[in-house]
Amino acid sequence: MCIFNLYSLAFLSLFLGQYNTFALQDVTTDLFGAANYGTVAAFGDFNSDKQTDIFVIREQSEVVIFLADSKPPYFKPKLNISKHILPSDAVITSVVPGDYDGDSQMDVLLTAQINSKKETVFIFWGNNQTLDMEGWLRLNKSFTDQPLVMDFNGDMIPDIFGVTNPHSTEVCYLTNRVAVWKNGLSSTVNMRIPHSNAFIDLNKDFTADLFLTTEDSKFETWINKDGNFTKAEVLSEPVAKAVGHSSFVDFDGDGYQDHLLPACLGENCEQSVIYLAKSGSTKWVKVLSDFQQRETVWSFVQGNPSQPLALHLGDYNLDGFPDALVVLRNTSGSNRQAFLLENVPCKNSDCHDVGRMFHIHWDQSDLGAIQNATMATFFDIYEDGILDMLVLSQAEGKKDLIIHALKNNFEADAYFVKVM
């Protein structure tokens, strides 16, 4: 009888845990105290203490760097690129930390719009675990869209690639803190705005290639051969009213990077879908098309240049398959909410060619408690190898977004040890 009960319990656990969600714990106060507002823009170890710091944009006019600390609040606002340093009419659109001059200190690149849609680039140089607020550099050319930071020439120092004129791609090198501009590609490319270009190894030769999104609803792959980029493949977008940002991930565990693309099939994005294209294939496969929760239909929030439609990927349950976080809206109301999409074995004919699909966790109460969400992403808060979540929401009457931190209380039989 005892053996029967044990086997029954094991079966029920397996059956009920098919789409198991793990408890989330709100740790916002522990992380940020009362400073949990602004737009989380980037992550990076700014002060070289082996802890990940957080870069936050406030009021679209200044950047605050939250440094990781061992005592609560675990992220403290320590450095500030003040609004008084930049031009008074500058609207900050992105932050990209990196070592742009090769001196082994993290610099901070900002993009901003100044009385136009063009993107102006500012670089603040790292200086002994702080920033040089007087010797910053403003690039003498602007970009038609946010540039792509990438190592274009293979010297292990990030460069700045983008479109400076409607049909001209250029790359800017900053090795000696002096902007040196060179032509980027051998032929013209009309980039989509906003783009979702990527610097990623797409042919498994251990060299990063260029993935470009173009105006004519195409995706171009430029293969890196000894530092020269040559156009190799062109993939057409799936038939849709609008598409979001491309993401690359090994979705099915076969060792190749797959192309994930969220899309809107109907007006106002009332019918949504996530497509996947296998490496080297021109066929788009639906890995999520069912957005109905009982009587309620949810859909993607239609993107805009400042908040494009995008998936935020990460393996939240350590099963080896990437999951996603996304913000959906109630099509019959105004509520926007963050949802977890779990990567599970395929259960319908749409995803048969891939063998995996996304399943939406509708009843994740901790995420559902955050109303008017605008963005959600994975972040390993406690650096224990388990991905937690950061969610941004819009509060009525507030100019800045509210930051929410949710700890993933996932327990596993294997643990991550960080060696300092």
Salt bridges, closest charged atoms under 4 A:
GLU59 OE1 - LYS83 NZ 2.96
ASP69 OD2 - LYS76 NZ 2.79
ASP101 OD2 - ARG177 NE 2.64
ASP103 OD2 - ARG177 NH2 3.41
GLU170 OE1 - LYS141 NZ 2.94
GLU220 OE2 - LYS231 NZ 3.85
GLU237 OE2 - ARG192 NH1 2.85
ASP252 OD2 - LYS278 NZ 2.42
ASP254 OD2 - LYS278 NZ 2.77
ASP258 OD1 - LYS278 NZ 3.22
GLU267 OE2 - LYS241 NZ 3.11
GLU342 OE1 - HIS361 NE2 2.69
ASP353 OD2 - LYS283 NZ 2.35
ASP353 OD1 - HIS352 ND1 3.87
GLU383 OE1 - LYS418 NZ 2.26
